[in-house]
Amino acid sequence: MKRLIVPILLFAGAFLSTWLFQRYTFIWQESDGLFLMTGDYFSKMFSGPWHIAGYLGDFLSQFFRYSFYAPFIVGAGVVLAFLMLRGILRKFKVTADLPSALLSCALWLVIAFAEGPARGTAIVLCIFVLWLLTRLLPKPGRELRLPSWLDLALCAACAAGCFIFIATNGKLKGRETVAEVRYHVSVSDWYSALTAATPAAADANPGILAPALLALGETGRLGDRLFSYDVRSEDDFDMVEQGDSYESLFFRSFLYSALGCPSEAVHNLSQLATLQPHGTSFLVLRQLILECFRAGDYGLVEKYCSVLERSTLNKAYVKYFREQMRAGTPHARDSVEFRKEVPLITHDPFYNLYLLEGRSPDTRAVQDRILCTLLLKGSLEGFRSMLMSSSYASGPLPVHYQEALLMGGFEHEGITPAVRERFMAFQTDVFTLPAARVQERYGGTCWLYLLSMPSGQP
């Protein structure tokens, strides 16, 4: 029974640390990965640097889509490595479990910090080869013995230390937050995305700022909470200046998907695929199917379905869209009617928003992005003009819109007495209080943002 205590401790530690602190990190490995049952995929994998380890790693990572499997696979891999290492060392009469536990915990950390499954899989395969070779060896060397209670205590301390290190490591926390936000954005779970992408989390991980602001817009909170985040420029809002980076393409793909422009979402997804190890991924293929279906391009839907169905766990997804296509009506891509439905997207995100204002299924979300872009530009005249031609022309206003109108000296029936009173206090405090006190009292308002601009006036 004592022989099972250390394996149980290692499995429990690896399982719980992955489940509690790295669940979305591994889910995102599945989204960014690919495994297809085709000859082309097989030959490509064996021409790469990882060979069989990469192939087996991709096979295992496809199960990470379901949150229970990643902790189980990681725990099983650590325990399997421990058992093989113990068998290897006992060939050399090292009967204590501590050396095997230390090496297994090192593997556990390698898996936790790795960007994908190939490295951990390669290490386990190497241990397996060594284990096979040691089966052929005699048992030389002097036997090392430790009291069983001390051996177990040291192994337990090793597993506990590894667990605590993973739980408290700042780099792993940041990766988990980014993966969680990306996952929730990819499934349009905007409220969960906001729960993960708090202002503090966005400060620590700038890559999730734009997705967090997108989630604010999709939940109708952009006009109330935009400046609760550390927004410093328009690029924090639209990520145009970041070019064709992974973060920018991912964000723009789901931005245009949310705003009702599937053709531009497909364009950005196709560019995103070029940055991925296999030239595409499960995430890209699933999203391309969805966007092409929304655009009515059933020919491309079938093309991507024929690729995705060669994977192991996506057949139900493919079946669903094929059933939907049989019940729907496709568009002819070269028809005049189809071309009229597709807005001409440019490199100017502000112009694109104007194009999408009358086409998006959620006009209010597009209007909010236009109005907030004008605020970030510091164009209060343009903001007021757009506001009066939008659905906000009368009735209640979000807090930041009230603040902007007061800052520009404009009136609106939606300005509340509380915001007006606070603005009057701000006009006095900005000249009389130290900057730190002003920041403490009025942080999260658009007033401080506008004052920080070169032309800002109180």
C-alpha positions as CSV (number, residue, x, y, z in Angstrom):
1,M,0.0,0.0,0.0
2,K,2.9,2.4,0.8
3,R,4.0,2.0,-2.8
4,L,0.9,3.7,-4.0
5,I,1.0,6.7,-1.7
6,V,3.5,8.8,-3.7
7,P,1.8,8.1,-7.1
8,I,-1.5,9.1,-5.5
9,L,0.0,12.3,-4.1
10,L,1.6,13.2,-7.5
11,F,-1.6,12.5,-9.4
12,A,-3.8,14.5,-7.0
13,G,-1.4,17.5,-7.0
14,A,-1.0,17.6,-10.8
15,F,-4.8,17.1,-11.3
16,L,-5.8,19.8,-8.9
17,S,-3.2,22.3,-10.0
18,T,-4.2,21.9,-13.6
19,W,-7.9,22.0,-12.8
20,L,-7.8,25.0,-10.5
21,F,-5.0,27.2,-12.0
22,Q,-4.5,26.1,-15.6
23,R,-7.8,24.9,-16.9
24,Y,-8.2,27.6,-19.6
25,T,-4.5,27.4,-20.5
26,F,-5.0,23.8,-21.7
27,I,-8.4,24.5,-23.3
28,W,-6.6,27.1,-25.4
29,Q,-3.9,24.7,-26.4
30,E,-6.7,22.6,-28.0
31,S,-8.1,25.7,-29.7
32,D,-4.7,26.6,-31.1
33,G,-3.8,23.1,-32.0
34,L,-4.8,20.6,-34.7
35,F,-5.0,16.9,-35.2
36,L,-6.3,15.3,-38.4
37,M,-6.5,11.7,-39.4
38,T,-5.0,12.3,-42.8
39,G,-1.9,11.2,-44.6
40,D,-0.8,14.8,-45.3
41,Y,-1.0,15.8,-41.7
42,F,0.9,12.6,-40.6
43,S,3.7,13.2,-43.1
44,K,4.0,16.9,-42.2
45,M,4.3,16.0,-38.5
46,F,7.0,13.5,-39.1
47,S,9.0,16.0,-41.2
48,G,9.0,18.5,-38.2
49,P,11.4,18.7,-35.3
50,W,9.3,16.8,-32.8
51,H,8.2,13.9,-34.9
52,I,6.3,11.3,-32.9
53,A,6.2,13.5,-29.8
54,G,4.5,16.2,-31.7
55,Y,2.0,13.8,-33.3
56,L,1.1,12.2,-29.9
57,G,1.0,15.6,-28.2
58,D,-1.5,16.9,-30.8
59,F,-3.5,13.7,-30.4
60,L,-3.7,14.3,-26.6
61,S,-4.3,18.0,-26.8
62,Q,-7.5,17.6,-28.8
63,F,-9.1,16.2,-25.6
64,F,-8.3,19.4,-23.7
65,R,-11.4,21.0,-25.2
66,Y,-13.3,19.3,-22.3
67,S,-12.0,20.8,-19.1
68,F,-11.9,17.4,-17.2
69,Y,-9.5,15.7,-19.6
70,A,-6.5,18.0,-19.4
71,P,-6.1,17.6,-15.6
72,F,-6.5,13.8,-15.9
73,I,-3.9,13.5,-18.8
74,V,-1.4,15.7,-17.0
75,G,-1.8,13.8,-13.7
76,A,-1.6,10.4,-15.6
77,G,1.6,11.6,-17.4
78,V,3.3,12.7,-14.2
79,V,2.5,9.4,-12.5
80,L,3.5,7.3,-15.5
81,A,6.9,9.1,-15.5
82,F,7.3,8.5,-11.8
83,L,6.6,4.8,-12.1
84,M,9.0,4.4,-15.0
85,L,11.7,6.4,-13.3
86,R,11.3,4.4,-10.1
87,G,11.7,1.2,-12.2
88,I,14.9,2.7,-13.8
89,L,16.5,3.7,-10.5
90,R,15.7,0.4,-8.9
91,K,17.8,-1.3,-11.5
92,F,20.6,0.6,-9.8
93,K,19.3,-0.4,-6.4
94,V,18.0,3.1,-5.5
95,T,14.9,2.1,-3.7
96,A,13.9,5.5,-2.3
97,D,11.0,7.2,-4.1
98,L,12.4,10.7,-3.5
99,P,14.7,10.9,-6.7
100,S,11.9,9.7,-8.9
101,A,9.4,12.1,-7.2
102,L,11.8,15.1,-7.8
103,L,12.3,14.2,-11.5
104,S,8.5,13.7,-11.9
105,C,7.8,17.1,-10.3
106,A,10.4,18.6,-12.7
107,L,8.3,17.1,-15.6
108,W,5.2,18.5,-14.0
109,L,6.7,22.0,-14.1
110,V,7.8,21.6,-17.6
111,I,4.3,20.7,-18.7
112,A,2.9,23.6,-16.7
113,F,5.2,26.2,-18.4
114,A,5.3,24.7,-21.9
115,E,3.4,26.5,-24.7
116,G,2.1,23.2,-26.1
117,P,2.0,19.5,-25.4
118,A,5.0,18.4,-27.5
119,R,7.8,19.0,-25.0
120,G,6.1,17.1,-22.1
121,T,5.2,14.3,-24.5
122,A,8.8,14.1,-25.7
123,I,10.2,13.8,-22.1
124,V,7.8,11.0,-21.3
125,L,8.8,9.2,-24.5
126,C,12.5,9.5,-23.6
127,I,11.8,8.2,-20.1
128,F,9.9,5.3,-21.7
129,V,12.8,4.4,-24.0
130,L,15.2,4.5,-21.0
131,W,12.9,2.3,-19.1
132,L,12.9,-0.2,-21.9
133,L,16.7,-0.2,-22.1
134,T,17.1,-0.7,-18.4
135,R,15.1,-3.9,-18.6
136,L,18.1,-5.4,-20.3
137,L,20.6,-4.3,-17.6
138,P,21.8,-6.2,-14.5
139,K,21.5,-4.6,-11.1
140,P,24.9,-3.0,-10.3
141,G,25.7,-0.4,-7.7
142,R,25.1,0.0,-4.0
143,E,21.6,0.1,-2.6
144,L,20.5,3.4,-1.1
145,R,17.9,3.2,1.6
146,L,15.9,5.9,3.4
147,P,13.4,5.3,6.2
148,S,10.0,5.0,4.6
149,W,8.4,7.7,6.7
150,L,11.1,10.2,5.8
151,D,11.0,9.2,2.1
152,L,7.2,9.7,2.0
153,A,7.5,13.0,3.9
154,L,10.1,14.3,1.5
155,C,8.0,13.2,-1.6
156,A,4.9,14.8,-0.1
157,A,6.9,18.0,0.5
158,C,8.1,17.9,-3.1
159,A,4.6,17.5,-4.5
160,A,3.2,20.2,-2.2
161,G,6.0,22.7,-3.2
162,C,5.4,22.1,-6.9
163,F,1.6,22.7,-6.4
164,I,2.2,25.9,-4.4
165,F,4.7,27.2,-7.0
166,I,2.2,26.7,-9.8
167,A,-0.6,28.2,-7.8
168,T,1.4,31.4,-7.0
169,N,3.5,31.9,-10.1
170,G,2.8,35.2,-11.7
171,K,3.6,34.2,-15.3
172,L,1.3,31.2,-15.1
173,K,-1.5,33.3,-13.6
174,G,-1.1,35.8,-16.5
175,R,-1.2,33.0,-19.1
176,E,-4.3,31.6,-17.5
177,T,-6.1,35.0,-17.5
178,V,-5.3,35.6,-21.1
179,A,-6.4,32.1,-22.1
180,E,-9.7,32.4,-20.1
181,V,-10.5,35.8,-21.7
182,R,-9.8,34.5,-25.2
183,Y,-11.9,31.4,-24.7
184,H,-14.9,33.3,-23.4
185,V,-14.6,35.8,-26.3
186,S,-14.4,32.9,-28.8
187,V,-17.7,31.5,-27.6
188,S,-19.3,35.0,-27.2
189,D,-19.6,34.5,-23.4
190,W,-19.2,38.3,-22.8
191,Y,-20.2,38.3,-19.1
192,S,-17.6,35.6,-18.2
193,A,-15.0,37.5,-20.3
194,L,-15.6,40.6,-18.2
195,T,-15.4,38.6,-15.0
196,A,-11.9,37.5,-16.0
197,A,-10.8,40.7,-17.7
198,T,-11.0,43.1,-14.7
199,P,-9.3,46.4,-14.9
200,A,-6.5,45.1,-12.7
201,A,-6.1,42.0,-14.9
202,A,-6.0,44.2,-18.0
203,D,-3.3,46.3,-16.4
204,A,-1.2,43.2,-15.8
205,N,-2.0,41.7,-19.3
206,P,-2.4,44.5,-21.9
207,G,-3.3,42.0,-24.6
208,I,-6.8,41.4,-23.0
209,L,-7.7,45.2,-22.8
210,A,-9.2,45.4,-26.3
211,P,-11.2,42.1,-25.8
212,A,-12.4,43.4,-22.5
213,L,-13.7,46.6,-24.1
214,L,-15.4,44.6,-26.8
215,A,-17.1,42.6,-24.1
216,L,-18.2,45.9,-22.4
217,G,-19.8,46.9,-25.7
218,E,-21.5,43.6,-26.3
219,T,-23.0,43.8,-22.8
220,G,-24.1,47.4,-23.1
221,R,-21.7,48.8,-20.5
222,L,-19.1,50.5,-22.7
223,G,-20.5,54.0,-22.1
224,D,-20.4,53.5,-18.3
225,R,-17.1,51.6,-17.8
226,L,-14.7,52.5,-20.6
227,F,-12.5,54.6,-18.5
228,S,-12.5,52.3,-15.5
229,Y,-9.8,50.5,-17.6
230,D,-6.4,52.2,-18.3
231,V,-7.3,53.3,-21.8
232,R,-4.6,55.7,-23.2
233,S,-5.2,55.8,-26.9
234,E,-7.4,54.6,-29.8
235,D,-5.2,51.7,-30.3
236,D,-6.2,50.3,-27.0
237,F,-9.7,50.2,-28.5
238,D,-9.1,48.8,-32.0
239,M,-5.5,47.4,-32.0
240,V,-4.8,48.8,-35.5
241,E,-1.3,50.0,-34.7
242,Q,-0.3,46.4,-33.6
243,G,-0.6,45.3,-37.2
244,D,-1.0,41.7,-38.0
245,S,0.1,40.3,-34.7
246,Y,-1.6,37.3,-33.2
247,E,-3.5,39.4,-30.6
248,S,-4.6,41.9,-33.1
249,L,-5.9,39.4,-35.7
250,F,-7.6,37.4,-33.0
251,F,-9.3,40.5,-31.7
252,R,-10.4,41.8,-35.1
253,S,-11.8,38.4,-36.1
254,F,-14.2,38.4,-33.2
255,L,-14.8,42.2,-33.3
256,Y,-16.2,42.0,-36.8
257,S,-18.0,38.8,-36.0
258,A,-19.8,40.5,-33.1
259,L,-20.6,43.6,-35.2
260,G,-22.2,41.5,-38.0
261,C,-19.5,41.5,-40.7
262,P,-18.7,37.8,-41.3
263,S,-16.7,38.5,-44.5
264,E,-14.1,40.6,-42.6
265,A,-14.1,38.1,-39.8
266,V,-13.2,35.4,-42.3
267,H,-10.4,37.7,-43.7
268,N,-8.8,38.1,-40.3
269,L,-9.2,34.5,-39.4
270,S,-7.4,33.5,-42.5
271,Q,-4.6,35.8,-41.6
272,L,-4.6,34.4,-38.1
273,A,-4.2,30.9,-39.4
274,T,-0.9,31.8,-41.1
275,L,0.6,32.5,-37.6
276,Q,-0.3,29.1,-36.2
277,P,2.1,26.1,-36.2
278,H,-0.1,24.0,-38.6
279,G,-1.2,26.8,-40.8
280,T,-4.7,26.6,-39.2
281,S,-6.2,25.3,-35.9
282,F,-9.4,23.9,-34.4
283,L,-10.4,27.4,-33.4
284,V,-9.9,28.9,-36.9
285,L,-11.7,26.0,-38.6
286,R,-14.7,26.1,-36.3
287,Q,-15.0,29.9,-36.6
288,L,-14.6,29.8,-40.4
289,I,-17.5,27.4,-40.6
290,L,-19.6,29.7,-38.4
291,E,-18.8,32.9,-40.3
292,C,-19.2,31.4,-43.7
293,F,-22.5,30.0,-42.6
294,R,-23.6,33.4,-41.4
295,A,-22.6,34.9,-44.8
296,G,-24.6,32.2,-46.6
297,D,-21.5,30.8,-48.4
298,Y,-22.4,27.2,-48.1
299,G,-19.6,26.1,-50.5
300,L,-16.9,27.3,-48.2
301,V,-18.8,25.9,-45.2
302,E,-18.7,22.5,-46.8
303,K,-15.0,22.9,-47.6
304,Y,-14.1,23.6,-44.0
305,C,-16.4,20.9,-42.8
306,S,-14.7,18.4,-45.0
307,V,-11.4,19.3,-43.2
308,L,-12.7,19.4,-39.7
309,E,-14.5,16.1,-39.9
310,R,-11.2,14.4,-40.3
311,S,-10.5,15.2,-36.6
312,T,-11.6,13.0,-33.8
313,L,-13.9,15.1,-31.6
314,N,-15.5,17.6,-34.0
315,K,-17.9,15.4,-36.0
316,A,-20.9,16.6,-34.0
317,Y,-20.0,20.2,-34.8
318,V,-19.7,19.4,-38.5
319,K,-23.0,17.4,-38.5
320,Y,-24.9,20.4,-36.9
321,F,-23.9,22.8,-39.7
322,R,-24.6,20.4,-42.5
323,E,-28.1,19.9,-41.1
324,Q,-28.5,23.7,-40.9
325,M,-27.3,24.1,-44.5
326,R,-29.9,21.5,-45.7
327,A,-32.6,23.7,-44.1
328,G,-31.2,27.1,-45.3
329,T,-30.7,29.0,-48.5
330,P,-27.2,29.8,-49.7
331,H,-26.0,33.0,-51.3
332,A,-24.4,33.2,-54.7
333,R,-21.1,34.9,-53.9
334,D,-20.8,36.6,-57.4
335,S,-24.4,37.9,-57.4
336,V,-25.0,41.7,-57.2
337,E,-27.2,41.2,-54.2
338,F,-24.5,39.4,-52.3
339,R,-21.9,42.0,-53.1
340,K,-24.3,44.8,-51.9
341,E,-24.5,43.0,-48.6
342,V,-20.8,43.0,-48.0
343,P,-19.4,46.4,-46.7
344,L,-16.1,47.5,-48.0
345,I,-13.9,47.3,-45.0
346,T,-10.8,49.5,-44.9
347,H,-7.8,50.0,-42.7
348,D,-9.6,52.8,-40.9
349,P,-11.6,51.2,-38.1
350,F,-13.5,54.4,-37.5
351,Y,-14.8,54.5,-41.1
352,N,-15.6,50.8,-40.9
353,L,-17.9,51.5,-37.9
354,Y,-19.8,54.0,-39.9
355,L,-20.2,51.5,-42.7
356,L,-21.5,48.8,-40.2
357,E,-23.9,51.1,-38.3
358,G,-26.9,50.3,-40.5
359,R,-25.9,46.7,-41.2
360,S,-25.1,45.3,-37.8
361,P,-27.7,43.3,-35.9
362,D,-26.8,45.3,-32.8
363,T,-26.8,48.9,-33.9
364,R,-26.5,50.2,-30.3
365,A,-23.1,48.3,-29.9
366,V,-21.8,50.0,-33.1
367,Q,-23.0,53.4,-32.0
368,D,-21.3,52.9,-28.6
369,R,-18.0,52.1,-30.4
370,I,-18.3,55.2,-32.6
371,L,-19.1,57.5,-29.7
372,C,-16.3,56.1,-27.6
373,T,-13.8,56.3,-30.5
374,L,-14.7,60.0,-30.7
375,L,-14.1,60.4,-27.0
376,L,-10.7,58.8,-27.3
377,K,-9.9,61.1,-30.2
378,G,-10.9,64.1,-27.9
379,S,-13.5,65.3,-30.5
380,L,-16.2,66.6,-28.2
381,E,-18.0,68.4,-31.1
382,G,-18.0,65.3,-33.2
383,F,-19.2,63.3,-30.2
384,R,-22.1,65.6,-29.5
385,S,-23.1,65.6,-33.2
386,M,-23.0,61.8,-33.4
387,L,-24.8,61.5,-30.1
388,M,-27.7,63.6,-31.3
389,S,-28.1,61.6,-34.4
390,S,-28.0,58.2,-32.6
391,S,-30.5,56.4,-30.4
392,Y,-29.1,58.4,-27.5
393,A,-30.6,61.7,-28.8
394,S,-33.2,61.6,-26.0
395,G,-33.6,59.7,-22.8
396,P,-31.0,58.4,-20.3
397,L,-27.3,58.5,-21.1
398,P,-24.4,56.4,-19.9
399,V,-22.2,58.1,-17.4
400,H,-19.2,58.7,-19.6
401,Y,-21.5,60.4,-22.2
402,Q,-22.9,62.7,-19.5
403,E,-19.3,63.5,-18.4
404,A,-18.2,64.3,-22.0
405,L,-21.2,66.6,-22.7
406,L,-20.5,68.6,-19.5
407,M,-16.8,68.8,-20.4
408,G,-17.7,70.2,-23.8
409,G,-20.2,72.7,-22.3
410,F,-23.2,70.9,-23.9
411,E,-26.7,70.2,-22.4
412,H,-28.8,67.1,-22.6
413,E,-31.9,65.9,-20.8
414,G,-30.1,62.7,-19.9
415,I,-27.5,64.4,-17.7
416,T,-28.3,63.6,-14.0
417,P,-28.0,66.0,-11.1
418,A,-25.4,63.7,-9.5
419,V,-23.1,63.8,-12.4
420,R,-23.6,67.6,-12.8
421,E,-22.7,68.1,-9.2
422,R,-19.7,66.0,-9.4
423,F,-18.5,67.9,-12.5
424,M,-18.8,71.2,-10.6
425,A,-16.7,69.7,-7.8
426,F,-14.2,68.5,-10.3
427,Q,-13.8,71.9,-11.8
428,T,-12.7,73.2,-8.4
429,D,-10.7,70.3,-7.2
430,V,-8.5,70.1,-10.4
431,F,-7.0,73.4,-9.5
432,T,-6.8,73.1,-5.8
433,L,-5.9,69.5,-4.9
434,P,-2.7,67.6,-5.6
435,A,-2.7,65.5,-8.7
436,A,-2.7,62.3,-6.6
437,R,-5.9,63.3,-4.8
438,V,-7.6,64.3,-8.1
439,Q,-6.7,60.9,-9.5
440,E,-8.1,59.2,-6.4
441,R,-11.3,61.1,-6.5
442,Y,-12.0,61.2,-10.2
443,G,-10.2,58.1,-11.5
444,G,-12.4,56.2,-13.9
445,T,-14.0,59.3,-15.5
446,C,-13.5,60.6,-19.0
447,W,-12.5,64.0,-17.5
448,L,-9.0,62.9,-16.5
449,Y,-8.5,61.2,-19.9
450,L,-9.5,64.4,-21.8
451,L,-7.3,66.5,-19.6
452,S,-4.3,64.3,-20.3
453,M,-4.6,65.1,-24.1
454,P,-2.5,68.0,-25.4
455,S,-5.6,70.1,-26.0
456,G,-7.4,69.1,-22.9
457,Q,-9.1,72.0,-21.0
458,P,-10.9,71.7,-17.6
